[in-house]
Amino acid sequence: MFESITNSEERGQVGIGTLIVFIAMVLVAAIAAGVLINTAGFLQSQAEATGQESTDLVSERVQVTSAVGIVTDTAENGNLSEIRISVSGSPGSDEIDLSETTIQAVGPNGQNNLIFAPTANITGDTATDIESDRFGVRNSTGSFVDDAVINGDEQYTIVLNPQDTPFGTAAEPFGESDESSIDIVSPSSATTSVELNAPDLFSNDGEAVRL
């Protein structure tokens, strides 16, 4: 049924053909293995990067410990001279640079994105001295600072101007019964949302009211 190959030259040709097929299969397998290894390495790197970003979004977050307003002009329907938001790092967070942080705010006077104000952009010691569209940061001594990095060693307070957009205007600052919502976005894009709700009635000039 089967024809046997008795010619030595024919047997050699068959052997060479088999060898070529074998080498081709080995090359294809090697290339496929290389592609799989490269793909696996890429996927692993991407997974690690995604995992780190997800971790940062949870841990590298600014934590708000209190929000108060400083009352002025109770005789003039009640207004605030400053909005103070005390902040710290969330548990397990690394250093958070407040100078690289942004604040997205919505209030009675519209909406605005606020950026950090270095001392060169603050003309005095009060919130109304902060340049428009910016926020200031005070340290534990109450001084405005340029280097504001949350690291557990220092307490910082974000200071907002109640006369600036979106909180109010010079003629009608943020005051009694006013509401605002802000999102504090850290350098890692982790977001902390805060609702500011002023009391319906202020009692005394200079008092701090919880927002």
Beta strands, then each sheet from edge to edge (+ up, - down):
strand 1: 62-72
strand 2: 79-89
strand 3: 96-97
strand 4: 102-107
strand 5: 110-116
strand 6: 134-138
strand 7: 149-150
strand 8: 156-160
strand 9: 179-185
strand 10: 191-197
strand 11: 208-210
sheet 1: 10+ 9- 4+ 5- 6- 8+ 2- 1+ 11-
sheet 2: 3+ 7-
end
